[in-house]
Amino acid sequence: MNINKFFELAKEKGLEAAEVVIMRSTSTDMSVYNKSIENYSMASTINIYARGIYNGQMGFAMSEKDDKTTAQYLISQIKAAASVSESEDLSIIFQGSEKYKKRNFYNNELEHISESAKLEKLFEIEEKLRNSNSKISDIEGVGYNEVESDQRFYNSYGLKLATKQNYYYYHASVVAKDGDDVKTSYKVFLDNDFTKFDVDSFVKDLSESVIKKLGGKPTETKSYPVVFNPRMTASLLGAYLSSASADRVEKRTSLFADKLNGRVASSKVTVLDAPLTKNIFYRYFDDEGVAKTNKPIIKNGILQTFLHNLSTATKMGVEPTGHGRNTGGKISVGISNITLKPGRVDFDTMIKDVKEGVLITELMGLHSGLNPTSGDFSLQASGFMIKDGKVGEPVNLITVAGNLIKLFKDVQAVSNENELQLSSYTTSSILVKNLNIAG
């Protein structure tokens, strides 16, 4: 599609302002099972999202093809959608930020690694997992996923932005069996530098993690100090930070309503909006073209800001924060690239004074077991006992219950780990004063 002609046609058809986002992506998926290729697929997609203001209302359109008819189609759909729009969101096409911190972390070398080399590692992982311990009874799956995306943003004010990223991840799931006791474990390695992946280290970690789970039993029902590992911290933090969305604050469904500049967490908790961090999720503009910046959301437990798109920021009389997310028909508030500031002590030091506690390594049912309005939760979990400052025997079939606000206010320590998750969150283990656990 000729971008200049699109904007010329948009003006001719009466659009006051317009915007186009072209997203191209390619993905590679491979998996092996029992020494055979289970799946090998490659896909390429293009999605063109367009917005425009017509008679004061915003209209949306989307196309999965790019040819000489696309511009006309998008504009007619924008006008049709605007004509029936009843949205309370403000109709804004952004003219542009003063400064953008454009950087590129795309790794050109990744696309030059042969598919056979990527596949060979899958078979190597499977074989080494199978031979790593006699109690491993099955390799449920070993897979490789690679994603490359290219996003280009244009609007009728002359704003032009572009970003390109790529990454891959290896993942595997194993089953261990000891008599009637059966446990599973899953591991992911994420990066865009292929040389950083070490098969032996990956296999060792996964094999040891599943074997450690064997023999797990429910624990005594009572209140315990609880430690969440980095992956579980990321899950809880994601649910917690949804309350920082100005859209939820507007609707009075946020746990943070009326708490701006007030305490929402322990002084040990500092959470950063960190889109400009040097990693594979680096992003310097949002889906409305607003420049992204690194800034604290929660600083030493005090809520510093809500997260805004252009509409919510304008309504509240503040600057946009770069969190506009195009969901294919509406601009919502999107939250990603979050960093929990690591503490100063390592994991072993963090738990050394815990006489009896529980380390949670898995949570189930976060979406169904959490009330987003009250923050109350009751979740199935598994993990390990902590006794006299050491991680001990495995526990499973337990339920952990509490309230998100109280949980984060009761954080006593954050470890100095710094793990990047598939969710784009970078997190550490946290020690919570106490939570109710039912065995």
Secondary structure, 3 states (H helix, E strand, C coil): CCHHHHHHHHHHCCCCEEEEEEEEEEEEEEEEECCEEEEEEEEEEEEEEEEEEECCEEEEEEECCCCCCHHHHHHHHHHHHHHCCCCCCCCCCCCCCCCCCCCCCCCCCHHHCCHHHHHHHHHHHHHHHHHHCCCEEEEEEEEEEEEEEEEEEEECCCCEEEEEEEEEEEEEEEEEEECCEEEEEEEEEEECCHHHCCHHHHHHHHHHHHHHHCCCECCCCEEEEEEECHHHHHHHHHHHHHHHEHHHHHCCCCCCCCCCCCECCCCCCCEEECCCCCCCCCCCECCCCCECCCEEEEECCEECCCECCHHHHHHHCCCCCCCEEECCCCEEECCCCEEECCCCECHHHHCCCCCEEEEEEEEECCCCCECCCCCEEEEEEEEEEEECCEEEEEEEEEEEEEEHHHHHHCEEEEECCCEECCCCCEECCEEEEEEEEEC
